[in-house]
């Protein structure tokens, strides 16, 4: 009659793993184009190639900044909770 139920910690762990993967996916989705765009803009402004350190560094910094922003917003919770 009584069937064993899945514990709440196990179900939240599974949901948390899926949620973390989704957050990382969105962070990469939004940060990589920004980084490439910043690097391309700096490349056009300076006349150097995309792999020059003075061009690639601002792109990497911008991508990391957007990625961290998406992580902060995502882990901050939702208005419903």
Z-matrix of the N, CA and C atoms (Angstrom, degrees):
N
C 1 1.431
C 2 1.520 1 110.86
N 3 1.315 2 116.27 1 -57.15
C 4 1.457 3 118.82 2 178.84
C 5 1.519 4 109.01 3 -84.02
N 6 1.302 5 114.91 4 120.17
C 7 1.448 6 119.58 5 177.83
C 8 1.526 7 108.23 6 -97.56
N 9 1.330 8 116.82 7 142.61
C 10 1.465 9 118.88 8 179.86
C 11 1.530 10 109.73 9 -64.54
N 12 1.311 11 113.88 10 134.86
C 13 1.458 12 119.42 11 179.28
C 14 1.519 13 109.56 12 -99.82
N 15 1.285 14 114.32 13 150.72
C 16 1.460 15 119.85 14 177.40
C 17 1.526 16 107.84 15 -70.92
N 18 1.297 17 116.11 16 134.15
C 19 1.463 18 118.89 17 -178.15
C 20 1.525 19 109.90 18 -68.17
N 21 1.303 20 115.20 19 152.89
C 22 1.466 21 119.61 20 -177.94
C 23 1.520 22 111.51 21 -66.18
N 24 1.330 23 118.05 22 -31.37
C 25 1.463 24 119.56 23 179.87
C 26 1.519 25 111.41 24 -67.59
N 27 1.332 26 117.25 25 -35.92
C 28 1.463 27 119.90 26 178.65
C 29 1.519 28 110.60 27 -68.87
N 30 1.324 29 117.49 28 -43.37
C 31 1.457 30 119.20 29 -178.55
C 32 1.525 31 110.97 30 -68.07
N 33 1.334 32 118.06 31 -38.80
C 34 1.459 33 119.42 32 179.31
C 35 1.521 34 110.82 33 -69.41
N 36 1.326 35 117.48 34 -31.31
C 37 1.453 36 120.63 35 177.38
C 38 1.525 37 110.30 36 -65.62
N 39 1.320 38 117.04 37 -42.56
C 40 1.467 39 120.90 38 178.28
C 41 1.524 40 110.12 39 -64.60
N 42 1.318 41 116.82 40 -45.74
C 43 1.457 42 119.63 41 179.37
C 44 1.517 43 110.59 42 -64.41
N 45 1.320 44 117.67 43 -37.17
C 46 1.454 45 121.51 44 179.69
C 47 1.527 46 110.74 45 -64.88
N 48 1.334 47 117.72 46 -40.48
C 49 1.457 48 120.86 47 179.06
C 50 1.515 49 111.59 48 -64.00
N 51 1.324 50 116.45 49 -42.77
C 52 1.461 51 120.16 50 177.48
C 53 1.525 52 110.34 51 -66.25
N 54 1.308 53 116.31 52 -39.49
C 55 1.458 54 121.28 53 -178.91
C 56 1.532 55 110.57 54 -65.37
N 57 1.321 56 116.90 55 -42.33
C 58 1.467 57 120.46 56 179.59
C 59 1.524 58 110.68 57 -63.50
N 60 1.315 59 116.79 58 -41.73
C 61 1.462 60 120.52 59 178.70
C 62 1.531 61 110.42 60 -63.07
N 63 1.304 62 117.08 61 -39.82
C 64 1.457 63 121.32 62 178.50
C 65 1.519 64 111.09 63 -65.68
N 66 1.325 65 116.53 64 -42.58
C 67 1.463 66 120.66 65 179.41
C 68 1.524 67 110.69 66 -62.80
N 69 1.320 68 116.83 67 -44.04
C 70 1.474 69 120.21 68 178.48
C 71 1.527 70 110.28 69 -62.59
N 72 1.325 71 116.42 70 -40.12
C 73 1.472 72 120.24 71 178.11
C 74 1.516 73 111.98 72 -61.47
N 75 1.337 74 116.65 73 -46.11
C 76 1.457 75 119.67 74 178.36
C 77 1.525 76 111.42 75 -66.13
N 78 1.313 77 117.73 76 -38.41
C 79 1.467 78 120.51 77 179.01
C 80 1.528 79 110.50 78 -61.26
N 81 1.320 80 116.97 79 -43.60
C 82 1.469 81 120.23 80 177.96
C 83 1.520 82 111.26 81 -69.25
N 84 1.329 83 116.52 82 -38.54
C 85 1.461 84 120.71 83 -179.88
C 86 1.528 85 111.39 84 -60.19
N 87 1.325 86 116.48 85 -40.09
C 88 1.455 87 119.59 86 -177.37
C 89 1.527 88 113.54 87 -88.75
N 90 1.329 89 118.81 88 -25.74
C 91 1.466 90 119.45 89 -173.80
C 92 1.529 91 113.50 90 -88.88
N 93 1.310 92 118.08 91 -35.53
C 94 1.473 93 119.32 92 -176.48
C 95 1.531 94 111.92 93 -64.45
N 96 1.335 95 120.11 94 -46.86
C 97 1.479 96 117.82 95 177.67
C 98 1.527 97 113.26 96 -61.76
N 99 1.323 98 117.26 97 -34.53
C 100 1.468 99 120.27 98 177.75
C 101 1.527 100 109.83 99 -64.53
N 102 1.321 101 116.88 100 -45.47
C 103 1.456 102 120.38 101 179.50
C 104 1.526 103 112.41 102 -61.93
N 105 1.318 104 116.09 103 -42.86
C 106 1.470 105 119.98 104 178.93
C 107 1.527 106 110.11 105 -65.97
N 108 1.330 107 116.42 106 -40.48
C 109 1.466 108 120.09 107 179.44
C 110 1.518 109 112.46 108 -64.74
N 111 1.317 110 117.11 109 -42.49
C 112 1.468 111 120.23 110 177.87
C 113 1.525 112 109.77 111 -63.95
N 114 1.325 113 116.95 112 -44.30
C 115 1.467 114 119.98 113 179.27
C 116 1.530 115 111.01 114 -62.68
N 117 1.319 116 117.05 115 -40.05
C 118 1.477 117 120.01 116 178.93
C 119 1.525 118 110.69 117 -66.24
N 120 1.333 119 116.92 118 -40.20
C 121 1.468 120 119.68 119 177.74
C 122 1.512 121 112.46 120 -64.43
N 123 1.317 122 116.99 121 -43.50
C 124 1.463 123 120.75 122 178.65
C 125 1.531 124 109.75 123 -66.30
N 126 1.321 125 116.81 124 -36.95
C 127 1.462 126 120.87 125 178.71
C 128 1.526 127 110.93 126 -62.52
N 129 1.307 128 115.84 127 -43.37
C 130 1.471 129 119.08 128 179.29
C 131 1.527 130 110.49 129 -67.75
N 132 1.337 131 116.65 130 -37.47
C 133 1.463 132 119.53 131 -178.03
C 134 1.529 133 112.61 132 -70.66
N 135 1.334 134 116.04 133 -36.28
C 136 1.469 135 119.01 134 -176.96
C 137 1.519 136 112.90 135 -95.19
N 138 1.318 137 117.40 136 -19.69
C 139 1.459 138 120.35 137 -178.69
C 140 1.525 139 113.35 138 81.00
N 141 1.319 140 117.31 139 10.26
C 142 1.468 141 121.21 140 179.26
C 143 1.524 142 109.72 141 -96.91
N 144 1.330 143 115.93 142 168.87
C 145 1.458 144 121.55 143 178.94
C 146 1.521 145 111.78 144 -74.87
N 147 1.336 146 116.17 145 165.04
C 148 1.463 147 121.32 146 -177.55
C 149 1.526 148 113.27 147 -65.84
N 150 1.325 149 117.37 148 -24.87
C 151 1.459 150 119.79 149 -177.06
C 152 1.527 151 113.69 150 -93.32
N 153 1.317 152 117.47 151 1.09
C 154 1.461 153 120.32 152 176.46
C 155 1.534 154 108.36 153 -66.28
N 156 1.320 155 117.94 154 137.96
C 157 1.474 156 119.94 155 -177.23
C 158 1.527 157 113.83 156 -56.53
N 159 1.315 158 117.37 157 -36.29
C 160 1.470 159 120.19 158 -179.55
C 161 1.524 160 111.90 159 -71.51
N 162 1.313 161 117.63 160 -13.46
C 163 1.463 162 122.58 161 177.79
C 164 1.528 163 110.46 162 -100.81
N 165 1.319 164 116.35 163 -44.09
C 166 1.464 165 120.15 164 -175.94
C 167 1.525 166 112.32 165 -71.69
N 168 1.314 167 118.11 166 -35.20
C 169 1.464 168 121.09 167 -176.95
C 170 1.535 169 113.12 168 -61.04
N 171 1.330 170 119.89 169 -47.66
C 172 1.471 171 118.15 170 177.17
C 173 1.532 172 112.61 171 -61.54
N 174 1.322 173 117.44 172 -34.84
C 175 1.456 174 120.43 173 177.27
C 176 1.511 175 112.46 174 -65.79
N 177 1.320 176 116.35 175 -41.90
C 178 1.476 177 120.78 176 178.37
C 179 1.524 178 110.26 177 -66.91
N 180 1.316 179 117.38 178 -41.67
C 181 1.470 180 120.99 179 179.45
C 182 1.535 181 110.21 180 -63.66
N 183 1.317 182 117.22 181 -42.38
C 184 1.466 183 120.56 182 178.83
C 185 1.525 184 110.82 183 -64.36
N 186 1.331 185 117.10 184 -42.59
C 187 1.467 186 120.70 185 179.99
C 188 1.528 187 110.94 186 -64.33
N 189 1.316 188 117.06 187 -42.50
C 190 1.472 189 120.41 188 178.63
C 191 1.528 190 110.23 189 -65.21
N 192 1.323 191 117.01 190 -40.05
C 193 1.461 192 120.72 191 178.59
C 194 1.524 193 112.35 192 -61.65
N 195 1.315 194 117.05 193 -45.35
C 196 1.468 195 120.38 194 178.87
C 197 1.524 196 110.19 195 -66.53
N 198 1.320 197 116.87 196 -40.76
C 199 1.466 198 121.29 197 179.23
C 200 1.533 199 110.36 198 -60.70
N 201 1.314 200 117.73 199 -45.88
C 202 1.462 201 121.33 200 178.85
C 203 1.528 202 111.42 201 -65.35
N 204 1.326 203 116.68 202 -36.42
C 205 1.462 204 120.26 203 177.26
C 206 1.524 205 110.73 204 -63.83
N 207 1.326 206 117.34 205 -43.60
C 208 1.474 207 120.51 206 178.59
C 209 1.526 208 110.09 207 -64.02
N 210 1.329 209 117.82 208 -41.13
C 211 1.470 210 120.24 209 176.91
C 212 1.525 211 110.82 210 -61.03
N 213 1.328 212 117.09 211 -45.65
C 214 1.466 213 120.73 212 -177.86
C 215 1.519 214 111.41 213 -63.03
N 216 1.310 215 117.08 214 -43.22
C 217 1.464 216 120.49 215 179.77
C 218 1.520 217 110.62 216 -68.01
N 219 1.315 218 116.65 217 -39.43
C 220 1.469 219 120.42 218 -176.73
C 221 1.523 220 112.38 219 -70.34
N 222 1.309 221 116.85 220 -40.43
C 223 1.469 222 119.46 221 -178.04
C 224 1.520 223 112.39 222 -85.25
N 225 1.325 224 117.58 223 -5.00
C 226 1.451 225 120.92 224 179.47
C 227 1.513 226 113.74 225 -72.60
N 228 1.304 227 117.41 226 -12.76
C 229 1.466 228 120.74 227 -178.82
C 230 1.509 229 111.35 228 102.36
N 231 1.312 230 115.18 229 175.41
C 232 1.451 231 121.35 230 179.84
C 233 1.520 232 109.39 231 -117.14
N 234 1.303 233 117.87 232 157.84
C 235 1.463 234 119.97 233 -179.46
C 236 1.525 235 113.41 234 -61.70
N 237 1.329 236 118.39 235 -24.28
C 238 1.449 237 121.25 236 -178.51
C 239 1.528 238 112.54 237 -72.40
N 240 1.325 239 116.65 238 -21.88
C 241 1.474 240 119.80 239 -174.57
C 242 1.481 241 111.64 240 -100.18
